[in-house]
């Protein structure tokens, strides 16, 4: 039976999923990597052999020559897909014969992007995601197997994992985050796809195939969109934004910042069945000289990173996460 590891963002995206995916691909032996939701609205920053790359639709496995699939839960923009392949090839990453697209993945059209550009209520990335998913569920969408240019990349997920490669070991790489999930996020300030670990299973994997679920978060929170998220008149968040380079990898927009909400992190970890957790950017708080978290209705302040880590470990133990499976990262390049 196929074995599946899942990466899921426990916040609002931009938590470092791409870095974690790159780390796992380098450490473990995966036969495939699959992106299970989203599309060109995602932005995963990768440091590969010392070189910075930003991927939007292509899974991280391609950096290691691992067959990499854009899954059935994704909405693919063919135009930017081919641009991304060209950029990767120019950067020395070989993609030929390693990139595949699920035959039942949906496609973003120029009309979808034009419609999305009219949005003024939610603050989307303007990449056509909402209209493409609306067409999908309205049964008027366009699938990848209807686009001639995509024919060389097409793959049947059932055939690949249930017939040809029953012993495959797959890494499922998610986009956006739990706080943006269409069902569990802060509606209506959400994306249009399934951002939870369960969303990975919708790409043709049975529940019993799941091995590990890697939750990813930051030591503080960020959000891009139109709702009020960042506390007013607190200069520390401007400092964190600059130190953490909190500007969208896809849009370039500044991300609103706030302290880590521990209640929401615990909820996301429980809802996704997380058994491994990476908390990134502790180093940013260290450089800012501020260590705080939101716990319920109170803000808890610490004198340094170690007391903060201990507090988080103790709290998350309630959700079944042991200290040895919680990793605090202080590097942009590795876990």
N, C-alpha and C positions, 0 to 999 in steps of 0.2 A: 504493500500500500504506500502511496505517496506520503511523504512527511512534509509538514508545512510549518515554517516559522513566520510569524506576522509582526510587522512593525506598525505601530499605531501612535499617532500624536495625541497626547492627553490634554492639550490646550487648544489654541486657536491657529495652529499651523506655525511654521517658521521656528520649530523647536530644535531642529538638527536631525531630522529623520534621514536625510541623505547621507550625512556623516556616519550615522549608526549603520545604515545599509552598507556603506563602503567598508566600514570596519568589519562587519560580519562576513561580507564576501571575501575579505582578505584572510579571515581566521577560520572559516568553516568551509566545508566542501558541498557547495550547492550545485545542482545540475541545471537549475533554472532560477531566474528572478522575474517576478511579475509585478507590474503596477496595477493595483486593483480598483482605483477610483480616480476621479478628476481628469485633468488634461493639461492644456496650456496655461491654466491658471496657477499651476504649481510651480515652485522654484526651489530646486534642491541644489545647495552649494556643496561642491565636492573638491577636496584637495587630493589629486592623484599624482603620485611621484613628484610632489612639490609644486604641481601646477594647479591653479584654480579653474574649475569648470562650474558652470551653472546649467543644470538640466531642467527641462520642463515636462517632457513627455517620455523621454527614453529612460528605462530603468538603469540602475547603477551597475548591474551585472555586466554590462557591455565593457566596462573598464577592465574587466578581468577575463574577457573572452567567454563569458557565461551566456548561453542563450537567454535573451531578455525579451519579455513579452508585455505588450500593452494590452491589458485584460479587457474582458467583456463589460466591466463596470466603468470603463473609461469613456471619455468623449474626445476623440482624436481630431486635431486640426491638421489636415494633410499639408497645408502650406507651410506652417511653422515646423511640422515634423521633418520635412525634407531640409529645411534650413538648419535645424538642430543636428541632423546627421552630417551635413556639410561642415558645420562648426567642429563637431567631434573629430571628423576625419582630418580636418586642417590642424587640429591639436594633437594629432598622432594616435587617436583612438580608432581602432579598426572596427567598423560596424557591419561590414558585409557578411552576410550569412549568420549574423548573431542577433538581429532585431526581427521580432515577429509581432503581428497584430491579430488579436482574436477576431474571427470572422464575424462575430456578433457584437463587436464594439461599435458604438455609434460615432458618427462623424459630425464635426462642427463645420458649418458652411459660412460663406460670406454673409448671407442673410441673417444667420444667427448672431454674428459679430456686430452687424449693423444695428440689429434690434437691441443688443446688450449695451451698446453705446448710449442708448437713450435712458438707461437706468439712472435715477437720481435718489432712490429711496434707501437702498441697502449699501451701496458703495462697492460694487463688484469690481473684478479685475478687467472687465470689458473684453473678455476673451471668448464670449459666446456660450459659456457653459450653461447658464440658466435656460436660454432658448433651446439649446441642443437637447438637454435633458427633458425639457417640457415636450419637445417633439417626440422624444423616445417614449415617454409615458402616455402621450396622446396618440401613439401608434402612427405617427406621420413622419418619423425620423428616417435618416439615411444610415445604413449600416456599412461597415468597411468593405464587405464583400460586394457592394454595389459600385465601388470606386475603382476603375480600371488601374490607376496608378499604384494602388495599394496591393494589387494581386500578388506580386512576388513575396510579400511579407505575411500573407494570411496563414493562420493556423487554427485548427479546431481544438479547443481546450479539452474536450472530452476524449478525443482520439489521442492527444498528446499525453494526458496524465492517467487515463483509465484503460487505455489499450496498449499504446506503444511503450510507455515508461511508467509502469506500475510502481516501480521502486524509486521514483524521482524524489529528490530532496529540494524543496522550493522555498525561496525567500519571497514573501509578499510585502511589497513596499507601498505604504499608503501615502495619500496626499491630504492636505489641509489638516483638520484636527477634530477631536471630539466636540469641542465647543462650537464648531461650525457644521456639525452633522445635521442633515436635513430633518431627522427625527428627534435627536437628543441635544442639539445645539440651542443657542439663544434665539429662537425663532421670532421674527423673520430674518434676523441678521445671520443667515446661514448660507452654506453653499447648497448645491443641488444633488450631491452624491452621498453615498454611504461611507462615512469616514471612520466607522468603528471596525474592530477586528472582525465582526460578523460580515462586514462588507467584503472582506477577502474571500470568504466562503462562497459568496455569490458568483465567483469566477470559476465555479465548477469543482470545488473541493468539499468533500464530506467532512462533517465536524470532527470525526475521529482521526482525521489526518493531522490535526493541529498538535505541534510539539511544544514550541515556546511562543509566548506573546510578549514582545518587547515594547513596553511603553516608553515614550520619549517626551520629556518636558524641559522647560528652562527654569533656572533658579529665580526668575521673575517672569511676568507674563507680558505678551505683546498682542496687539490686535490691529488689523487694517480694515477700515470700514467707516461707516457714518455714525454709528452709535457712540455715545459718550463712554469712554473706557478709562482714560487717564485722569487722575485727580488734578484739579485745577491748582495753579499757583504753587507747584512743588518743583523747584529747579532740579532736584535730584533725578527726576525722570528724563530731563533733557540731557543730563550728564550720562545716564545709563544708555540712552538712545545713541549718543555719540560714541561712547566706549564700546558698545555692543554692535555698532554698525547696523542699527535696526531700521533698515530701509528695504522695502520689498524687493526680492530678487526678480520678480516678474514685472511689477509696476514702478518700482523705484520710490514709491510713496513712503513717507516716514511712518513708522509703526507707533501707535499709542502704547505706552508702557504703564505697568502697575506691578505691585508686589505679588508674589506667588500666593494663590488662593489654595490653601491646603485642603479645605473641604471639597472643593471642586476637583482637585487632583485625586483625592481619595475616591470620590464618586466615579471619576473616569477610569481609574485603575480597577475598581470593582466591576464596573459595567463591561469592561473589555477583557476581564479575566487575566490581567497582566501578572506574569510571574517573574519578569525581569524589567528593571526600570533604570533608564539613563536620565540623569538631570544635568543638563548642559549649562555652560556659561557661569559657573560659580566664579570664574576668574574676573568676569565683568563686575560683579558685586564687590570683589576684593579690591579692584582698582578704584571703584566708586567709593569704597570705604563705608558701605551701608549694607546691613543684613537684616531684612525684615520679611515677615510673611503675614498674610491675612489668615486668621484661624477663627472662623465663625464671624462674630461681630467685632472682634478685637484685632488689633495689629500688634504682633509680637516682635520686639526688637532684640537683636543679639549683638554681642561685643565682637564677634568674629565668625568665620565660616564654620568652625568645628561645632560650636554649640547649636548652630542652625541645622547642620547635618544631623546631629544627634536627635534633635527635636523632630525632624522629618522622619527619620528612621523609626523612632518610637511610635509616632502617629500612624505610619503606614503599616506597621506590624499588625494592626487591627484588620487590615484587608488581606493579610496572608503573605505580605512581602517581607522576606527576611533580610537582614542587614547585608548578607553576603551577595544578595541579588539586587542591591541598589547601588548604582555606580554614579559618582559625581565627577563630571568631566570639567577640566580646566583648559582644554585645548580645542582650537577650531578644526584641527586636522584628525584627531583620533579620540576614541573613548578612553 
